[in-house]
Amino acid sequence: MTAVEPHVPVDAVEVGTTATKAVGGRSRVPWRFLGGRAAFYLFTLWAALTINFFLPRMMKGDAVTQYLARNRNVSPEAADALRALLGLDTDKSLLQQYLDYWALLLRGDLGVSLLHGLRPVTEVISQALPWTIGLVGFATIVSFAIGTIGGAVIGWRRGSRLDVLIPITTFLSTIPYFWLGLLAIAVFSVNLHWFPIGKAYGVGMKPGWDAEFIGQVIHHGTLPAATIVIASLGGWMLGMRNMMLTVLDEDYITVAQAKGMTNRRVLWRYAARNAVLPQIQSFALSIGFIVGGTIVMEMVFSYPGVGKLLLDATNAKDYALMQGVFLVITLSVLVANILADLAYAFLDPRTRQTEA
């Protein structure tokens, strides 16, 4: 494995027996590889959206039945009108409903949510999405950065006192989100009164871009964000440390040190840059699952994010809202994987092979 410094042209780098060919000083675009990846992601998107359509309909009951159970004064005519509005007409075949689903989807119409008073699904999701991305996205990036940098330093200084951080952070990562969240609420909210128990901002506060509201959001989000960071830090740190131990045994590290390079340069430009590659894929998946991977955390802290929205939609059999949330989650995961492929191509020259 050959380490690559940022200023070295990719065309001039050869890794193992695989050489990157240059034409006129620039690498040719690997169209076959890009086409294969594009076809794979398109098929994955179609399969996910198809499952997204059929899975809710395999569940017992529907949104109108749940609504009628809560509102017994609705007439049969009104119930039939609601089913027609939500695309649950009993006189339409499943195939016709599937085709209608795709027709609406291609127009950007995700339907209306019965749970939220027949509001458009896009409007409901757009109001919950910023809360999840802002909180969980920030916490995920912070935990990845601290864990990766910390793991690189611990791996470089193997055998030092810093190794004690690995079992501590690993133990914390084994604690479930909800238990750690409840423990944080009991200590820092109930006993010490440092942070509020839940919600995204104070009662009676009107959302806006003023300093008071932003301060409230930061204050309310600190505890759940810290919970996510603490619970996920161990995985990043342990993974980076283990990769560093593997990379440090490579010949190019020994050669770089023999040339008299500083330890800082060898650590960050050679060892850490190559060790971080497996972390990129995991980070991309974590970013992709930010949208829907925090249902329990949002329940514990009563946070108005997409995770809680999905749970409420599932309990209410709100097909349109469920499908809309699943669509957002699917797209986020696919985009994250695409970005991971691009990051790999940038960081690892072996992935930038061209056609012969």
Summary of the structure (lengths in Angstrom):
residues: 356
radius of gyration: 25.2
end to end distance: 22.2
largest distance: 84.3
contacts: 1097
relative contact order: 0.15
helix: 68%
strand: 3%
